[in-house]
């Protein structure tokens, strides 16, 4: 189920806890996941209104970074830029920016039960409260927000 998601990023005050750029290499995904886990583990205990979102944030981040590497120029000698923020309303926001060159814009496709991959945005759609993307000539930034329980 693809919900209608707002197209503009959150404009409320947010706190960036991780901003990092990695080479567009699939081997970098595990490294960025580890950095995210460490940053979240350091900050989440200080925010008692957020439950343990670390696993879900890690999963969404790795799916978005993996997609950027597989489907854009970032994976052909480019880079992927990631940001994780805390935003008002008990949300964790993940942003992944690529170098452009995608054949198509991000979308949830039909599931091929025999395929090894192709489920990344379906995972993101299930775990995130909201997600969307901004495409420009320079590349695409896809973002997802996960909301903690009150």
C-alpha positions as a Markdown table, in Angstrom:
| # | Residue | x | y | z |
|---|---|---|---|---|
| 1 | Unk | 0.0 | 0.0 | 0.0 |
| 2 | Unk | 1.5 | 3.3 | -1.1 |
| 3 | Unk | 0.1 | 6.1 | 1.0 |
| 4 | Unk | 0.1 | 9.7 | -0.3 |
| 5 | Unk | 3.1 | 11.2 | 1.3 |
| 6 | Unk | 3.9 | 14.9 | 1.7 |
| 7 | Unk | 6.4 | 16.0 | -0.9 |
| 8 | Unk | 8.2 | 18.7 | 1.2 |
| 9 | Unk | 10.7 | 17.8 | 3.9 |
| 10 | Unk | 9.9 | 18.6 | 7.5 |
| 11 | Unk | 10.6 | 22.3 | 8.2 |
| 12 | Unk | 10.4 | 22.1 | 12.0 |
| 13 | Unk | 13.5 | 22.5 | 14.1 |
| 14 | Unk | 15.5 | 19.2 | 14.0 |
| 15 | Unk | 18.8 | 18.0 | 15.5 |
| 16 | Unk | 21.2 | 16.2 | 13.2 |
| 17 | Unk | 23.0 | 13.4 | 14.9 |
| 18 | Unk | 24.8 | 11.9 | 11.9 |
| 19 | Unk | 25.9 | 13.3 | 8.6 |
| 20 | Unk | 28.2 | 11.2 | 6.6 |
| 21 | Unk | 29.3 | 10.6 | 3.0 |
| 22 | Unk | 30.4 | 7.2 | 1.7 |
| 23 | Unk | 31.7 | 5.9 | -1.6 |
| 24 | Unk | 29.1 | 4.3 | -3.8 |
| 25 | Unk | 30.2 | 0.8 | -3.0 |
| 26 | Unk | 27.9 | -1.9 | -1.6 |
| 27 | Unk | 30.5 | -2.7 | 1.0 |
| 28 | Unk | 30.0 | 0.7 | 2.6 |
| 29 | Unk | 26.4 | -0.2 | 3.6 |
| 30 | Unk | 27.4 | -2.1 | 6.7 |
| 31 | Unk | 29.8 | 0.7 | 7.8 |
| 32 | Unk | 27.1 | 3.4 | 7.6 |
| 33 | Unk | 24.7 | 1.1 | 9.5 |
| 34 | Unk | 27.3 | 0.7 | 12.3 |
| 35 | Unk | 27.8 | 4.5 | 12.4 |
| 36 | Unk | 24.0 | 5.0 | 12.6 |
| 37 | Unk | 23.6 | 2.4 | 15.4 |
| 38 | Unk | 26.4 | 4.1 | 17.4 |
| 39 | Unk | 24.9 | 7.6 | 17.0 |
| 40 | Unk | 21.4 | 6.4 | 17.8 |
| 41 | Unk | 22.6 | 4.5 | 20.8 |
| 42 | Unk | 24.3 | 7.6 | 22.2 |
| 43 | Unk | 21.3 | 9.9 | 21.6 |
| 44 | Unk | 18.1 | 7.8 | 22.1 |
| 45 | Unk | 18.6 | 7.2 | 25.8 |
| 46 | Unk | 18.5 | 11.0 | 26.3 |
| 47 | Unk | 15.1 | 11.2 | 24.6 |
| 48 | Unk | 12.8 | 9.2 | 26.8 |
| 49 | Unk | 9.8 | 9.8 | 24.5 |
| 50 | Unk | 11.4 | 7.7 | 21.8 |
| 51 | Unk | 11.4 | 3.9 | 22.1 |
| 52 | Unk | 14.2 | 1.8 | 20.7 |
| 53 | Unk | 13.9 | 2.6 | 17.0 |
| 54 | Unk | 17.5 | 1.6 | 16.3 |
| 55 | Unk | 16.8 | -1.6 | 14.4 |
| 56 | Unk | 14.1 | 0.0 | 12.2 |
| 57 | Unk | 16.2 | 3.1 | 11.5 |
| 58 | Unk | 19.1 | 0.8 | 10.6 |
| 59 | Unk | 17.0 | -1.3 | 8.2 |
| 60 | Unk | 15.5 | 1.8 | 6.5 |
| 61 | Unk | 18.9 | 3.4 | 6.2 |
| 62 | Unk | 20.5 | 0.3 | 4.6 |
| 63 | Unk | 17.6 | -0.1 | 2.1 |
| 64 | Unk | 17.9 | 3.5 | 1.0 |
| 65 | Unk | 21.7 | 3.5 | 0.8 |
| 66 | Unk | 21.6 | 0.2 | -1.0 |
| 67 | Unk | 19.1 | 1.5 | -3.5 |
| 68 | Unk | 21.2 | 4.6 | -4.2 |
| 69 | Unk | 24.2 | 2.5 | -4.9 |
| 70 | Unk | 22.4 | 0.0 | -7.1 |
| 71 | Unk | 20.2 | 2.3 | -9.1 |
| 72 | Unk | 22.0 | 5.6 | -9.5 |
| 73 | Unk | 25.4 | 7.1 | -10.5 |
| 74 | Unk | 26.4 | 6.9 | -6.9 |
| 75 | Unk | 27.2 | 3.2 | -7.4 |
| 76 | Unk | 29.3 | 3.9 | -10.5 |
| 77 | Unk | 32.2 | 5.8 | -8.8 |
| 78 | Unk | 30.0 | 8.3 | -7.0 |
| 79 | Unk | 29.1 | 8.9 | -3.4 |
| 80 | Unk | 26.0 | 8.7 | -1.1 |
| 81 | Unk | 25.3 | 11.3 | 1.5 |
| 82 | Unk | 23.3 | 10.3 | 4.6 |
| 83 | Unk | 21.8 | 12.3 | 7.4 |
| 84 | Unk | 19.9 | 11.2 | 10.5 |
| 85 | Unk | 18.0 | 13.8 | 12.5 |
| 86 | Unk | 15.6 | 13.9 | 15.5 |
| 87 | Unk | 12.6 | 16.0 | 14.6 |
| 88 | Unk | 9.7 | 17.3 | 16.8 |
| 89 | Unk | 6.9 | 14.8 | 17.4 |
| 90 | Unk | 9.1 | 11.8 | 18.4 |
| 91 | Unk | 10.4 | 11.3 | 14.9 |
| 92 | Unk | 13.7 | 10.1 | 13.5 |
| 93 | Unk | 14.3 | 11.3 | 10.0 |
| 94 | Unk | 16.7 | 9.6 | 7.5 |
| 95 | Unk | 17.9 | 11.4 | 4.4 |
| 96 | Unk | 19.9 | 9.7 | 1.6 |
| 97 | Unk | 21.2 | 11.8 | -1.3 |
| 98 | Unk | 22.6 | 10.2 | -4.4 |
| 99 | Unk | 24.5 | 11.6 | -7.5 |
| 100 | Unk | 21.6 | 11.2 | -9.9 |
| 101 | Unk | 21.5 | 9.1 | -13.0 |
| 102 | Unk | 18.6 | 6.8 | -12.0 |
| 103 | Unk | 16.7 | 5.3 | -14.8 |
| 104 | Unk | 13.4 | 6.0 | -13.0 |
| 105 | Unk | 12.3 | 7.8 | -9.9 |
| 106 | Unk | 11.8 | 5.8 | -6.6 |
| 107 | Unk | 8.6 | 3.8 | -6.5 |
| 108 | Unk | 7.2 | 0.6 | -5.0 |
| 109 | Unk | 7.1 | -2.1 | -7.6 |
| 110 | Unk | 5.3 | -5.3 | -7.9 |
| 111 | Unk | 6.8 | -8.2 | -5.9 |
| 112 | Unk | 8.5 | -10.9 | -7.9 |
| 113 | Unk | 8.4 | -13.7 | -5.4 |
| 114 | Unk | 11.3 | -15.4 | -7.2 |
| 115 | Unk | 13.5 | -12.4 | -7.3 |
| 116 | Unk | 16.4 | -12.0 | -4.8 |
| 117 | Unk | 15.9 | -8.2 | -4.4 |
| 118 | Unk | 13.4 | -5.6 | -5.3 |
| 119 | Unk | 11.7 | -5.2 | -1.9 |
| 120 | Unk | 13.6 | -2.2 | -0.5 |
| 121 | Unk | 11.0 | 0.5 | -0.8 |
| 122 | Unk | 8.3 | -1.9 | 0.4 |
| 123 | Unk | 10.3 | -2.4 | 3.6 |
| 124 | Unk | 10.7 | 1.4 | 3.9 |
| 125 | Unk | 7.0 | 1.9 | 3.3 |
| 126 | Unk | 6.1 | -0.6 | 6.1 |
| 127 | Unk | 8.6 | 0.7 | 8.7 |
| 128 | Unk | 8.4 | 4.5 | 8.0 |
| 129 | Unk | 5.5 | 6.7 | 9.1 |
| 130 | Unk | 6.1 | 8.7 | 6.0 |
| 131 | Unk | 8.6 | 8.9 | 3.1 |
| 132 | Unk | 9.1 | 10.7 | -0.1 |
| 133 | Unk | 11.9 | 12.1 | -2.4 |
| 134 | Unk | 13.1 | 15.3 | -4.0 |
| 135 | Unk | 14.7 | 14.9 | -7.5 |
| 136 | Unk | 16.8 | 17.6 | -9.0 |
| 137 | Unk | 19.4 | 17.8 | -11.8 |
| 138 | Unk | 22.1 | 17.1 | -9.2 |
| 139 | Unk | 20.5 | 13.9 | -7.8 |
| 140 | Unk | 17.7 | 12.6 | -5.7 |
| 141 | Unk | 17.3 | 12.8 | -1.9 |
| 142 | Unk | 14.9 | 10.2 | -0.5 |
| 143 | Unk | 13.8 | 10.6 | 3.1 |
| 144 | Unk | 11.9 | 8.6 | 5.6 |
| 145 | Unk | 10.5 | 9.4 | 9.0 |
| 146 | Unk | 10.0 | 6.8 | 11.8 |
| 147 | Unk | 7.8 | 7.9 | 14.7 |
| 148 | Unk | 8.3 | 6.7 | 18.3 |
| 149 | Unk | 5.3 | 5.5 | 20.3 |
| 150 | Unk | 4.0 | 7.9 | 23.0 |
